[in-house]
Amino acid sequence: MSRSIRKIKNKYKKRPIQKVLVSDLKRIRLLFLLLGIVLIVTGIILSKLPKEATKDTVQTTNNGEVASFSQEPVSIDKQLISLKVISKKDKKPLPPERIIIPALNIDIMVKESKIVNGYWEVFSDSAGFGLGSSYPDEKGNQVIFAHAREGLFLPLRNAKIGQNVLIFTKEKWFEYRISNIKEVLPSQTDVINPSTEEMLTLYTCSGFSDSKRLIISAKRI
């Protein structure tokens, strides 16, 4: 008799414990679910926050070494850049500060890109004007480059001959018309050769895994 009573007691003792365990498991699952939602929302918010501008580099070499364009290979021959010595009497030319290509919805700022330890600076938030190339309103090859990203030079892949490019300095603006579009290998540095006429060269990455360079040439009009 006493054994049967114990069994009955044990049977009813186990039920509340099982209910408690099930309830605890539900709470733990709910907690993990809420934690996952919080992490996802936090990730989305952080991804939309503006990132600090970082400086990547474009190497300028005269021995064919391959450097990086935000970890993308680019080789520029320093001898091809028409460096100029400005006399104290001459007015310092104004660099480009903004580029607009209406047909491609490109409207971005341009920063002067210095050569540091054989590298041109490449900016994550703007285009770069390669110091050593020609200035607007001067004879020669004006070189402007940027990453192939949204908000930068990604739309250049849709460029067409005949489209206009507007370059703004602090005081004036200049208009160019696209005359040539081609893809080259990073080692083909002749795309920034000095020119006897005023021209503009835009370039960015293209091809599979950014293995090539998209070159847009434009002439002053």
C-alpha positions as CSV (number, residue, x, y, z in Angstrom):
1,M,0.0,0.0,0.0
2,S,2.8,2.4,0.9
3,R,4.6,1.6,-2.3
4,S,1.5,2.5,-4.5
5,I,1.1,5.8,-2.5
6,R,4.8,6.7,-3.2
7,K,4.3,6.0,-6.9
8,I,1.3,8.2,-7.1
9,K,3.1,11.0,-5.2
10,N,6.2,10.7,-7.5
11,K,3.9,10.7,-10.5
12,Y,2.4,14.0,-9.5
13,K,5.7,15.5,-8.4
14,K,7.2,15.0,-11.9
15,R,4.5,16.8,-13.7
16,P,5.2,20.3,-12.3
17,I,9.0,19.9,-13.0
18,Q,8.3,18.9,-16.6
19,K,6.1,21.9,-17.0
20,V,8.7,24.2,-15.5
21,L,11.4,22.8,-17.9
22,V,9.2,23.3,-20.9
23,S,8.4,26.8,-19.8
24,D,12.1,27.6,-19.3
25,L,12.9,26.2,-22.8
26,K,10.3,28.5,-24.3
27,R,11.7,31.5,-22.5
28,I,15.3,30.6,-23.6
29,R,14.1,30.3,-27.2
30,L,12.2,33.6,-27.0
31,L,15.3,35.2,-25.6
32,F,17.6,34.0,-28.4
33,L,15.0,35.0,-30.9
34,L,14.8,38.6,-29.5
35,L,18.7,38.7,-29.4
36,G,18.9,37.6,-33.0
37,I,16.4,40.3,-34.1
38,V,18.4,43.0,-32.1
39,L,21.6,41.9,-33.8
40,I,20.1,42.0,-37.3
41,V,18.6,45.5,-36.7
42,T,21.9,46.7,-35.3
43,G,23.7,45.4,-38.3
44,I,21.3,47.2,-40.7
45,I,21.7,50.5,-38.9
46,L,25.5,50.3,-38.8
47,S,25.6,49.5,-42.5
48,K,23.7,52.6,-43.3
49,L,25.9,54.9,-41.2
50,P,28.3,57.1,-43.2
51,K,31.8,55.6,-43.3
52,E,34.9,57.6,-42.7
53,A,36.9,58.5,-45.8
54,T,39.8,56.2,-46.2
55,K,42.8,56.7,-48.5
56,D,43.8,53.9,-50.8
57,T,46.6,54.2,-53.3
58,V,47.5,54.0,-56.9
59,Q,51.1,53.3,-57.4
60,T,53.2,55.3,-59.8
61,T,56.2,53.3,-60.9
62,N,58.8,53.4,-63.7
63,N,59.8,49.8,-63.6
64,G,56.4,48.1,-64.4
65,E,55.7,47.1,-60.8
66,V,52.0,46.4,-60.1
67,A,50.5,48.3,-57.1
68,S,47.1,48.6,-55.6
69,F,43.9,50.6,-56.4
70,S,42.0,49.6,-53.2
71,Q,43.6,46.1,-53.5
72,E,43.0,46.2,-57.3
73,P,46.2,46.2,-59.4
74,V,47.1,49.4,-61.3
75,S,50.4,50.4,-62.8
76,I,51.2,53.9,-63.7
77,D,54.5,55.0,-65.3
78,K,55.7,58.1,-63.5
79,Q,57.6,59.2,-66.6
80,L,54.3,59.5,-68.5
81,I,53.0,62.2,-66.1
82,S,53.8,65.7,-67.3
83,L,55.0,67.3,-64.1
84,K,55.1,71.1,-64.3
85,V,57.2,73.7,-62.5
86,I,55.2,76.8,-61.9
87,S,57.0,80.1,-61.9
88,K,56.3,82.5,-59.0
89,K,55.1,85.0,-61.5
90,D,52.6,82.6,-63.0
91,K,49.2,82.2,-61.4
92,K,48.8,78.8,-59.9
93,P,46.2,76.8,-62.0
94,L,43.1,75.7,-60.2
95,P,42.4,72.0,-59.8
96,P,39.1,70.4,-60.6
97,E,36.8,70.2,-57.6
98,R,33.7,68.7,-59.0
99,I,32.7,66.5,-62.0
100,I,29.2,66.2,-63.5
101,I,28.2,63.8,-66.3
102,P,24.4,64.6,-66.7
103,A,23.6,61.6,-68.9
104,L,25.0,59.2,-66.3
105,N,23.7,61.0,-63.2
106,I,27.3,61.4,-62.0
107,D,27.8,64.4,-59.7
108,I,30.7,64.0,-57.3
109,M,33.5,66.0,-55.7
110,V,37.1,65.8,-56.8
111,K,40.1,66.0,-54.5
112,E,43.7,66.6,-55.3
113,S,45.5,63.3,-55.2
114,K,49.2,63.6,-54.2
115,I,51.9,61.2,-55.0
116,V,53.1,59.8,-51.7
117,N,56.0,57.3,-51.8
118,G,55.3,56.5,-55.4
119,Y,51.5,56.2,-54.9
120,W,48.6,58.3,-55.9
121,E,46.0,58.6,-53.2
122,V,42.6,57.1,-54.0
123,F,39.6,58.3,-52.0
124,S,36.6,56.2,-50.9
125,D,34.2,59.2,-50.8
126,S,35.3,61.2,-53.9
127,A,37.2,61.2,-57.2
128,G,40.9,61.9,-57.3
129,F,42.7,64.4,-59.6
130,G,46.2,63.0,-60.2
131,L,48.6,65.8,-59.4
132,G,51.2,65.9,-62.1
133,S,48.6,65.6,-64.8
134,S,47.3,68.7,-66.6
135,Y,44.9,71.2,-65.0
136,P,41.6,72.3,-66.6
137,D,42.1,74.9,-69.3
138,E,45.6,73.7,-70.0
139,K,47.0,71.7,-72.9
140,G,47.7,68.2,-71.8
141,N,46.0,65.2,-70.3
142,Q,43.9,65.8,-67.2
143,V,43.5,62.6,-65.2
144,I,40.6,61.9,-62.8
145,F,39.9,58.5,-61.3
146,A,37.6,56.9,-58.8
147,H,36.4,53.5,-57.5
148,A,33.8,51.6,-59.6
149,R,31.2,52.0,-56.8
150,E,27.7,53.4,-56.4
151,G,28.0,57.2,-55.8
152,L,31.4,57.3,-57.6
153,F,32.4,56.0,-61.1
154,L,30.3,52.9,-61.4
155,P,27.9,54.5,-64.0
156,L,30.9,55.0,-66.3
157,R,30.2,51.5,-67.6
158,N,27.2,53.0,-69.4
159,A,29.1,55.9,-70.9
160,K,28.7,56.6,-74.6
161,I,30.6,58.6,-77.2
162,G,29.2,62.1,-77.5
163,Q,28.1,62.5,-73.9
164,N,29.3,65.7,-72.2
165,V,31.4,66.0,-69.1
166,L,31.5,69.1,-66.9
167,I,34.5,69.9,-64.8
168,F,34.3,72.6,-62.2
169,T,37.1,74.5,-60.5
170,K,36.7,77.1,-57.8
171,E,36.2,79.9,-60.3
172,K,35.1,78.4,-63.7
173,W,33.6,75.3,-65.3
174,F,34.8,73.5,-68.5
175,E,32.9,71.3,-70.9
176,Y,34.3,68.1,-72.5
177,R,32.8,65.6,-74.9
178,I,33.5,61.8,-74.7
179,S,35.5,60.8,-77.8
180,N,36.8,57.4,-77.0
181,I,35.9,54.4,-74.6
182,K,38.1,51.4,-74.1
183,E,39.2,48.7,-71.7
184,V,42.9,48.2,-71.0
185,L,45.1,46.1,-68.8
186,P,46.5,47.7,-65.6
187,S,49.9,47.6,-67.1
188,Q,48.9,49.7,-70.2
189,T,50.0,53.1,-68.8
190,D,49.9,54.9,-72.1
191,V,46.4,56.0,-71.3
192,I,47.8,58.9,-69.3
193,N,50.4,60.0,-71.8
194,P,50.8,63.7,-72.0
195,S,48.8,65.3,-74.9
196,T,49.5,68.3,-77.1
197,E,45.8,69.2,-76.9
198,E,43.6,69.7,-73.9
199,M,41.9,66.4,-73.0
200,L,40.4,64.7,-70.0
201,T,40.9,61.0,-69.1
202,L,38.6,59.3,-66.6
203,Y,39.3,55.8,-65.4
204,T,38.0,53.2,-63.1
205,C,38.1,49.4,-62.6
206,S,36.2,47.0,-64.9
207,G,36.2,43.4,-66.1
208,F,36.0,40.2,-64.2
209,S,37.2,40.8,-60.6
210,D,38.2,44.3,-61.6
211,S,41.0,42.8,-63.7
212,K,40.8,45.6,-66.3
213,R,40.6,49.4,-66.5
214,L,37.8,51.3,-68.2
215,I,39.2,54.4,-69.9
216,I,37.0,57.3,-70.9
217,S,38.7,60.0,-73.1
218,A,37.1,63.4,-73.6
219,K,38.0,66.4,-75.6
220,R,37.4,70.1,-74.7
221,I,34.5,71.8,-76.5
